[in-house]
Amino acid sequence: MFNRLFALFLLLVLSPLFLIVALSIFLEDGIPIFFIQKRVGINYTLFNIYKFRSMKKNTPNIATHLLENPEQYLLKIGGILRKLSLDELPNLINILKGEMVFVGPRPALYNQDDLMTLRVAAGVDKLKPGITGWAQINGRDDISLEKKVQLEKEYLNKKTTLFDFQIILKTFTNVLFSKGVSH
């Protein structure tokens, strides 16, 4: 319940920022403002994740690291959104809907079977996905899938409110210095 109430509070407080980002995307590349994609949630269920669109409308619907020359698809505002993780702000809608929480493993793409196989074997699929997580602050895009799942398993075993709070604080530090962001 805390996740939902805090997400609602943040949506209200950050609504001017949402408006600025939405307007910037619209002026550069029109609508849609949001990027909606199938992701894997708790117990291998699928849900639609909401993000601000950081890529052009004609971008193939695959993971950014699989694109040849991904920079050609990036909106001018998109680089800033990704660097500061502002593209993730609409994840607050997913928290309101009960599909995500603030801290947990980042939701896998619907076709990331390799990652999900590792998560199921480690029991991490039982965790609700989060906006940030232990693997996010310990490497993000710079670590292997195996290392990511190892860190997610470690989080599962150490999960407490205090640990979640530490992860959130470290997330802000990492975002400020763009640590672990490769695209």
Sequence and secondary structure as in RCSB ss.txt:
>XXXX:A:sequence
MFNRLFALFLLLVLSPLFLIVALSIFLEDGIPIFFIQKRVGINYTLFNIYKFRSMKKNTPNIATHLLENPEQYLL
KIGGILRKLSLDELPNLINILKGEMVFVGPRPALYNQDDLMTLRVAAGVDKLKPGITGWAQINGRDDISLEKKVQ
LEKEYLNKKTTLFDFQIILKTFTNVLFSKGVSH
>XXXX:A:secstr
 HHHHHHHHHHHHTHHHHHHHHHHHHHHH S  EEEEEEE GGG EEEEEEE  B TT  SS GGGSSSGGGGB 
HHHHHHHHTTGGGTTHHHHHHTTS EEES   EETT HHHHHHHHHHTGGGS  EEE HHHHTTGGGS HHHHHH
HHHHHHHH  HHHHHHHHHHHHHHHHTTTT   
